[in-house]
């Protein structure tokens, strides 16, 4: 199984100060998704079409304003 958490953590760091959003697939891969939120610094939104091509196990997103 792939170490998806490291990929997720890097995505969160690179997205700061905005929220990142991604998924973990059934085979353990982390996939970055575009955050479609109106204000990505405080929330996230996923386009359902982005999810349709994957077998989703988990949705991940960051909380950049939480200390």
C-alpha positions as a Markdown table, in Angstrom:
| # | Residue | x | y | z |
|---|---|---|---|---|
| 1 | Unk | 0.0 | 0.0 | 0.0 |
| 2 | Unk | 1.2 | 3.5 | -0.8 |
| 3 | Unk | 1.9 | 6.0 | 1.9 |
| 4 | Unk | -0.9 | 8.4 | 1.0 |
| 5 | Unk | -0.6 | 10.5 | 4.2 |
| 6 | Unk | 2.8 | 11.9 | 3.1 |
| 7 | Unk | 1.2 | 13.0 | -0.2 |
| 8 | Unk | -1.8 | 14.5 | 1.6 |
| 9 | Unk | 0.5 | 16.4 | 4.0 |
| 10 | Unk | 2.6 | 17.8 | 1.1 |
| 11 | Unk | -0.6 | 18.9 | -0.6 |
| 12 | Unk | -1.8 | 20.7 | 2.5 |
| 13 | Unk | 1.5 | 22.5 | 2.9 |
| 14 | Unk | 1.6 | 23.6 | -0.7 |
| 15 | Unk | -2.1 | 24.8 | -0.6 |
| 16 | Unk | -1.7 | 27.0 | 2.5 |
| 17 | Unk | -3.3 | 29.4 | 3.2 |
| 18 | Unk | -6.2 | 27.6 | 1.4 |
| 19 | Unk | -7.8 | 24.3 | 2.2 |
| 20 | Unk | -6.6 | 21.4 | 0.2 |
| 21 | Unk | -9.0 | 18.6 | -0.8 |
| 22 | Unk | -8.2 | 15.2 | -2.1 |
| 23 | Unk | -9.3 | 11.6 | -1.9 |
| 24 | Unk | -7.7 | 8.3 | -1.0 |
| 25 | Unk | -8.7 | 5.6 | -3.5 |
| 26 | Unk | -9.6 | 2.0 | -2.7 |
| 27 | Unk | -6.1 | 1.0 | -3.7 |
| 28 | Unk | -4.5 | 3.5 | -1.3 |
| 29 | Unk | -3.5 | 6.3 | -3.7 |
| 30 | Unk | -3.9 | 9.9 | -2.7 |
| 31 | Unk | -5.4 | 12.0 | -5.5 |
| 32 | Unk | -5.3 | 15.8 | -5.3 |
| 33 | Unk | -8.6 | 17.5 | -6.3 |
| 34 | Unk | -9.3 | 21.1 | -7.1 |
| 35 | Unk | -11.0 | 23.0 | -4.3 |
| 36 | Unk | -14.1 | 24.6 | -5.9 |
| 37 | Unk | -15.2 | 26.6 | -2.8 |
| 38 | Unk | -16.1 | 30.2 | -3.2 |
| 39 | Unk | -13.7 | 31.0 | -0.4 |
| 40 | Unk | -11.1 | 28.2 | -0.4 |
| 41 | Unk | -9.3 | 29.7 | 2.7 |
| 42 | Unk | -12.3 | 28.7 | 4.9 |
| 43 | Unk | -14.0 | 25.8 | 3.2 |
| 44 | Unk | -13.8 | 23.2 | 0.5 |
| 45 | Unk | -16.1 | 22.0 | -2.3 |
| 46 | Unk | -15.7 | 19.1 | -4.6 |
| 47 | Unk | -17.0 | 18.8 | -8.1 |
| 48 | Unk | -18.9 | 15.5 | -8.3 |
| 49 | Unk | -17.5 | 14.9 | -11.7 |
| 50 | Unk | -14.0 | 14.9 | -10.2 |
| 51 | Unk | -15.0 | 11.9 | -8.0 |
| 52 | Unk | -16.8 | 9.9 | -10.7 |
| 53 | Unk | -13.6 | 8.5 | -12.2 |
| 54 | Unk | -12.3 | 7.0 | -8.9 |
| 55 | Unk | -13.2 | 4.3 | -6.4 |
| 56 | Unk | -13.2 | 6.6 | -3.4 |
| 57 | Unk | -12.3 | 5.3 | 0.1 |
| 58 | Unk | -11.8 | 8.5 | 2.0 |
| 59 | Unk | -12.1 | 12.3 | 1.4 |
| 60 | Unk | -9.4 | 14.4 | 3.0 |
| 61 | Unk | -9.2 | 18.1 | 3.5 |
| 62 | Unk | -7.1 | 20.5 | 5.6 |
| 63 | Unk | -7.9 | 23.0 | 8.2 |
| 64 | Unk | -5.3 | 25.8 | 7.6 |
| 65 | Unk | -6.7 | 28.2 | 10.1 |
| 66 | Unk | -6.6 | 25.8 | 13.1 |
| 67 | Unk | -3.6 | 26.2 | 15.3 |
